[in-house]
Amino acid sequence: MVQLKGFLAWPGAPLAVASAALFGASTPLAKTLLGEGVSPWLLAALLYLGSGLGLASLHYGRKVVGAPSQEAPLARADWGWMALVVLAGGVAGPVLLMLGLATTSAASAALLLNLEGLATMAIAWMVFRENVDRRLLLGAAAILAGALLLSWQEGAGLGGFGAGSVFIAAACLAWGVDNNLTRRISASDPVQIAMVKGLVAGAVNLAVALSAGARPPDAGLLAAAGLVGFLGYGVSLVLFVLALRFLGTARTGAYFSAAPFIGALLALLLFAEPVTWRLAAAAVLMGVGLYLHLVERHEHGHEHSPLEHEHPHRHDAHHQHAHGPGDPSGEPHTHSHRHARLRHAHPHYPDLHHRHDH
């Protein structure tokens, strides 16, 4: 695990926060595009396609110019997980959200969408048995409380528990499943993962939008939507996958819950919205939550089971293996390697090499 002056969360925490910043910024920027008359469903398609096409240009462009990637491509065993990721997060999530928005107010929808972070952590904790201690729970609760506070609007209420609310909650559950399944393939090339998801999800949503009568916007709006999608969905997802390698799903999801706060800050600049007591309180709550996560220290004797996989690595304490004649030189490098059984104790997160039971 890479550390910076004893900072256990390096580089996972900065990657997760940067991912949240890009995704959070995409929300007010998308709002400006909706104001130009683009239908919500078509905009979702354009954002995903912008992500997929932008990352495809990077993925295949580096091959054209002969720039080798240090990342391991998706292996044959990864494609089943990749299909589930696309189905849950790229198809089911957006479709369920649109069904929910049809009968739910915008204020209620914004409030309910914060369930994604809670769903991500709950699935990681209860289904995948990822270690979650009391400090992490308190930090996540503080971040989630800040997000809920930001989403609240006076007199909006919850809109009841009708079909719309159920659909939106189901969308959050689908994205929580997506985040946890993505962890299973996070050792592979994050650009390839995000590219496939963007292209497939964009194509599906585009087909639905056009069949519903949506008309493509002019070239300027198409380019703007593509750029927002590339940064806010594509690059953000790449950073999210990288953070998963170092932090695990629960912690990455908790950091990512800061996205609404970051989006609200940008909205202050774009729409000249006032600084409210809710924004200030949310900043305090999220600051407390991030602090609790950053100072977390998890250390105990643990055993690494024998494992063979492929990902970028250096020859640290967890990578003491011999090289064959065809393996790359220099560090970091990528090749298939085997981990022998190892038992030791040191501070760690549930990263690629510490997904053990407690």
N, C-alpha and C positions, 0 to 999 in steps of 0.2 A: 504494500500500500504506500502511495506517495504521500509524504507529509511535508508541511512547511513550518519549521520552527515549532514542532510539536502540535501543530494545528491538525487534529485528526480528520476534520471535515474537508480538508484540501485534497483534491480539487473538486470534490463532489458538490459541496455547498455552493461555491461560486457558479458552477455549471447549472445547477438547479435554479438558482436565483436569476441567472441570465436567461434561462429558458422561460421562466415566469415573466420576466420583464418584456421579452419579445411577444409572448402570447397576450399578456395584459395590454400592451400597447396596440395590439391588433384590434381590440374591441372598439375603442373610440374611433380608430381609423376606419373600421368597417361601418361604423355609424354614419360617418360622413358620406360613404358610398351609397348606403341605403337612402340617404337624403337626396341622392341624385336620381332616384326612381328605379334602382335595381331591385328585383324581387329577392326576398331573403333566401329562398331555396337556390336560385341561380347564383347569388353571391357566395353561398356555401360551396357550390360547385367550382366557381372561379377561384376561390381561395385555395381549395384542395388542389386544383389543377396548376395553379401558380406554384404551389409547393412542389408538386410532383415534377413538373416540367423544369423548374429552376434547378432542382437537385439532380434531375437526369442530365442536364447540361454539364453539371459538375462531375457527375459519376462517369459519364462517357467521355467528357472533354479531357479529363486527366489521362485517360487511356490514349486518346488521339495525340496529345502532346508528349506522351511518353513519361508522364509523371507517375511513378509507382505509388500505390496506396499501401500504408502500413496496416490497414484493416483487413480482417479476415472476411471474405464474402460469405453470404448466407450458405450454409451447408444444406445437403439434401434433407437432413433431419429437421432443419429449421423451418422449412417451407410449410409444414403443417401448422406450426405455431403462427407463422406469418399470415396464413390464411385466416386463422381465428382472430388475429389482431385486426386485420382489415375488416372482417365481418362485424366484429364487436364495436370497434372504434370508428371505422370509416364509413360503415353502411348503417348498422342498427342504431348507433348513437344519434347521427344527424336526422334519420327518418323519425325516430321516436321524439326527438326535440321538436321537429316541425309539426308533428301531430299534437304535441302538447301546447305549442304556441298558438294553435288554431283556436283554443278555447280558454287560454290562460292569459291574464294580464302580464304586461312586460315586467312590472315590479315584482309580481309573484314569481315569474320565471327566473328573474335574476337572483332572487333569494334561494329558490330551489336548486339552481345550478351549482351552488356551493356544496351540494351534497357529494359532488364528484370526489373532492379531497377526502371526505369522511368514508366514502365507499372504497376508495383506493386503500386507505389504511386498514379498514376493517377486513377486507379480503386478504391483504398481506398478513395480517395478524392471525385471523381465525382459519383461513383456508390454507395458506402457504406456510404458516407457522413461523413467520418472520419475527424475530425478537423485538418487542416494543416495551420499553420500561416506563416507569411512572413519569420521569422527566420528559420523555418524548411525548407521552400522552398529554401532559400539561402544556407543553409547547405547541402541540398540534391544536389543542383546544383553544389556546389563545389566538393562534393564527386564524382558525375557523371562525371564532367569535368576531374577530376584526372583519373578516370577509362578509359575515352575515350582517354586521352593523352597517357596513358600506352599502349593502344591497337594499337595506330597509328604506321604505318611503312612508311618510306619515299617512295613515289612513288606508294603506294598501291592503294590509292583512295578508293572509296566506291563500286567499282565494278558495278555501275549502279543500277537500280531498276528492274532488271530482276526477273525471277521466283525464283532463289536461294535466293536473298535478301528478297523477300516477304515471302518465307518459313521460313527463320530464324527469321524475325520479328514476324511471326505468332507463332513460338516456344516461343519467349519471352513473347508474349501476353498470351499464354497458361500457362506459369510459373507464370505470374503476377496474372492470375485468380486463379491458384493453391494456391499461397501465401495468397490471400484474402479469399478463401474458407477455408483454414486451420485455419484461425482465428475463424471461426464459431465453431470449435471443439477443440480449444486450451485448454479448461478446462479439457479435458479428458487426459488419460495417454499418454504422448508424445512418450514413447517407443513403445506402441501398435500402435499408428498412423504411426510412421516411419517404424515399422516392416511390417505392412500390405502393405504400399506403396512400400517398397523395394522388397518384395516377388512377388507382382503382376507385378510391372514394370519389374523386373528382368526376370520373366518367359516369359512375352510377348516379350521382346527384345531378349531373348535367342532363342525363337522359330523362330523369324524373321531372326536372324543371322545364325542359323543352316540351315534354308531353303534356305538361299542365298549362302550356301556352305562354311561357316566359319568352321575352324577346332579348336577344343579345344587346348589350349596351354599345356605345361608340368605342372607338379604338383607345381613346384616352382613359376611359373608365376600365376597359379591359386590362390595360397596362397597369393601372393603379391597383386593381384588385389582385393581379398576378404578383406584383411586388409585395403587397401586404401579406398575401398567402405564402410567398416564398420565405419571408422573414418571420412572420408571426406563427405560421404553421410548420413550415419545412425546417428552417434553421432551429427554431424552438424545439422541435421534436428531436433533432440530431443532438442538441445539448441535453435534452431530457434523457435520451438513451445513454449518453455518456455518463450522466449523473447516476443512473441506475447501477452502473458498474461499480461505483465507489460507495454508494449509500444504501442500496436496496430500495424497494418500492415504497415502504411506509414513509421513510424520511424524505425521499425525493418528492413524493406526493405532498407532504406537509410543506416543504419549501415552496412547491409550485402553487400552493394555495394563496401565496402572496400576490398572485397575478391580478385579482380585482383591485387591490390597493394601488398597484403600479398603473393600471388602466385609469383609475380615478385621478391620479396625479397628472397624467397626460391630458385627461379631459379638462382639467383646470386651465391648461394652456390653450387647448384647441377650441373650447366652447366658452371660455371665460366664466366657468362655473364658480360659485363662491366657496371659500374655505369654511366648512361647517364643523360643528363640534363632533359629528360622527366621524368625519375624516381624521380629525386630530386623535380621537379616541381609538380609531382603528389603527392608526400609526403606532400608538403606544402598545396596543395589544399585540400587533404583529412584531414589533420590536422585541417585546418580551418573549414571544414564541421563538423567534429566530435566535435570540440569545440562549435560551434553554437548550436548543438543538446544538448550537455551536460549542457549548461547554460540556456537552454530554461526553462521558468517558465510560466505555464498555470494555471491561477486561476480565478474562477468566481463562483457566486452562481449557483448551479445546483440541479436538482431533480432526485432522483433515483426512478424509477417506481417499483412496486412490482415484485419480481423475485424469481423463485425457480430453483436452480441448484445444482450441486455437484462438488466439487473440493477441494484440500488441502487448509486449511485456519487456521488462528488464530482468536481469539476473539478480533479483533480490532474495530475501529469505524464503520466499515461496516458489522461486524458480531456479532451483539448483539441479539442472539437468544437462546431460551431454548433448552435443550437437553432432549431426551426421554431415557427410560431405555436401549435401544439397541444401542444408539449412543456411539462412542468411547470416551475415556478419553485421557487426555494429549493433547499437541499442538506441532506442527500442526497436524490436523487430517482431515479425509475426511468423509463426510456424506451429504446426501441431506438436504438442509436447505432453508428456505424462508427468503427473504429480504422484510421488510415492506417499504412502501413509506417513503422517507427521503429527506429532503432538507437542504443543508448546503453549505459551501464554504471552499475550501482548494486547494493547488496546486495538480494537477493530470495529468496523461496521459490517453489516451483512452484504459485503461486496462479492465479487465473482468467486472469491476463494473462501468465504466465510458464511456459507449458507447451511449452517449446522443446527442441530436441535439444541435446546436448552433445557 
